[in-house]
Amino acid sequence: MSQSIALITGGSRGLGRNAALHLARQGAGVIITYLSRAEEAAAVVAEIEALGGTAAALQLDTGSTAQFAAFAGQLPDTLQSLWGRRTFDFLVNNAGMGINAPFAETTEEQFETLMNVHLKGVFFLTQRLLQLIADGGRILNVSTGLARFSVPGFAAYAAMKGAVEVLTRYQAKELGSRGISVNVIAPGAIETDFGGGAVRDNPDANAFVAGVTAMGRAGLPDDIGGAITSILLGDNQWMTAQRIEVSGGMYL
């Protein structure tokens, strides 16, 4: 059986980086995209290579659909040079950012920034890459616990993620004939630099999250990286169109 290859958008930091390392440790080849942090992306590739794995980092602004054709044109050459293939197996639509603003104060510019990355980008990048995803592959979209429970300040962000959850079901329906499963993972509050690193760096915020979480603590990047690896590399091909929340039981 040939080596599985995963493409993770936004893989230079946070959950994307963690997922890349988890997958590499389990023997998968990994391609990560990064927006502007080339040195951080190179460090992830170097870390995977130090583990004995194979990886590459490609620049991509997932909020700019104008870049997608060139990216899709470049990708087969990377696949061919590193793995002797022109397709890959797993697409993880992870890239994103958070904007915390009350509903009444959210600007159209903030709304469009979130939409371009979290919804429009996911929709059209996946569409553009369909011909490069191997039959029997897997797509994993990244949502958020905020699409189920509500925390003031995230109306626009959560609305985009809610749309991605609906999109996931349609993708599963329309790609099932190729044996491609499509699911969505919804992390809870995780100790990363997301949202300015509040959950990781603010003791009060961390304690609050722990207090509303069944398992009594905030999430760690390894919690999500491990779950992503399990979904992609596990014997889960019959699971599709599912929302898997990995939040430790927030707001149950």
N, C-alpha and C positions, 0 to 999 in steps of 0.2 A: 504494500500500500504506500502511495506517495505521501510525502510530508504535507500536512495541512498548512495553508498559508492564510493569515489574517491581515486585513487592512483595518486599522483603527484611526479614525480622524481625531485630531486633538490629542495625540499620544505623547507629547513632549513633557507633560506634567499631569499632576492630579490622578484622577481615576483612569484616564487613558494610559498613562505611563505605567500605573500599577497593573492594569490588565495586560499590557504588552509583556511585562516581565513575567507575570503568571503563565501566560500562554507559552512564552519561550521556554520556561522551566519544564513545561510539559511536552516540549519537542516541536512546537509549531514555529513556522517561519513567520516573521512579523514585518509589516510595513506600517509606519506611523506617518501621519501628516502633522505639520506644525504651521502656525500662522506667521510668527516672527522670531520665535526663540530657537534659532538654528543651533546654538551651542548646547542648549538643553536637549534638543532632539538628538544631536550627535552623541551626547552623553548616554542617552537611553540605548542607542545603537551599540555603543561601546560596551555598555553593561551587559547587553544580550550576547554580544560576541564573546565577552569574558566568560559567560556561562557555557560557551560552546555552541551557541545558536547563530542563526543568520537573520539579519534585519537590515532595513533601509529606512531612511527618513526623506520625505518629499514635502516641499513647501506647497501649501494650498490654503487659500482663504475660502472656507466653506460657506461664507456669506456672499460670495461673488460668483454667480452662475456663469459669468463670462469666462472664468478660468477652467470650467469643468471639461470642456472639449480638449484643451491642451493637456490637462492632467490625465484624462483617459487615454490620450495618445501616447503619453510618456510611460504610463504604467506597464504596458506589456514588455517594454524593453527592460525595465527593472526586474520584472518577473523572470524574463528569459535569462538575464545575465546572472541572477542569483540562484534560481531554482530550475532553470531549464523548462519553464512553463510559460504560457501566456494567459493563464487564468488564475484566479485565487478562490478560496473556499468560503471565507467568513468576512462579512462586512460589519463593522461596529460603528454606527453613527453616534459618536460620542462628543465631538467638538461642540463647545458652547461656552456661554458666559451668563452670569446672572446680573440683572439690574433690579435693585430694590427701590421701588417707588410706590407710594400710595396710589390706588386707582384714580383718585381725583386729580392727581398731579402728574400722572404718566404722560409724557409727551409723545407726539406722533413719531418723532425721530427715535425715541427709545423703543417704541412699539415696532417700528420697521427694522431696527437693528436686531431685535430679538427674532422677529419673523424671518428675516433673511438667513440667519444662521440655523435656528432651531426647527423651522418648518420648510421654508422654500428651499433652503440648501439641502436638507435631508431628502426632500421629495426629488429634486432634479439631479443631485449627485447620484443617488441610488439608481435613478432612471438611466443616467449616462453610463453607469458601470455594469448594468445588467448583462451586457454581452461578455463581460470579463469574469463574471461570477460563474463558477462551475455548476453544472447541474448537480443537484443533491447538496448544494451549499446551504449556508445559513446566514441570515441577516438579523442583527440585533440592534434595535433602536434604543436609545437611552432617554428615558422620561424622568419623572421625579415623583416622590411621595406627595408633593404639593398639588398633583393632579387629582388626588383623592381627598386630602384634607387641606384646609385653607389657613394660610398664615398671612396676615395683612402685609402688603408691600410686594407681593409676587403675582398680582393678577395677570399681567401681560405674559410673564415668563411661564406661569402654569397653564395659561390658555394655549400657548404654543405647544407645550408638552401634551396637553390633552388632545390636541389635534393630531400629534404624532401617534398617540395611542390608537386613534381611529384609523389613521393611515396604515398602521401596522396590520390591522385586520384586513384591509383591502389588498395590501401587498401579499399577505398570506393567501388570500383567495385567488389572486391572479397569477401568482408564481408557483402555486402548488403543483401545477402540471409539469413543472421542471424538477420537482422534488426539492424545491428550495423552501425551507421553513423560515418563518419570519415571526419574531417575538419582540417584546419590549421589556426592558428591565427598568424598574423605578426605585432608585436609591432613596433612602431617607437622608437625614442630616449626617454628613460625613466630615471628619477632621481633615480638610484639605485647604488650599488657598482660595477655594470658591467663595464668592461673596465677601472678599477681603479677608478670608480666613477666620471669620467670627467664631464658628463652632470650634475650630482648632485652638484659637489664641485667646478667646474671651472666656474666662472661667465661669462667669454668670450664664452666658449663652450655652456653654457646654453642660452646665448643671441643669439648666432648663430642659434641654433636649433629653438628658438622661432621665429626668423626672417624668417625661411624657412617653417614654419608650419602655415597652414591656421587659426588655432584657437589661434595662437599667444603666445604659451607657450610650454615648454617641457612637456612630459608626466609624470604622477605620477604613482606609483605602483597601487594605487586604480583604475586608469583608466583601467589597464589590468586585475586586479583581478575581477573587476566588470564585464568586458566583458566575461572573462572565465566562471564565474558563470552564466551569462545570456545564453551563448551557451550551457552549460551542463544541467542546471536546467530549462531553458525556454522550451516553446512548439515548439521545433525546430527539431523534429525527422525526418521531411521530407527534411531537409537541409543536404546535404552531398556532399563531394568532393569540398567544397568551400574554397577559401582563403579569410579570413576576416582580412583586415588590420585595426589595431587600432593605428593610428599614429597622430590623430588630423589633418590629411591632410598635411603630409610632402611632399615637392617637388611636388606639384600638377602642 
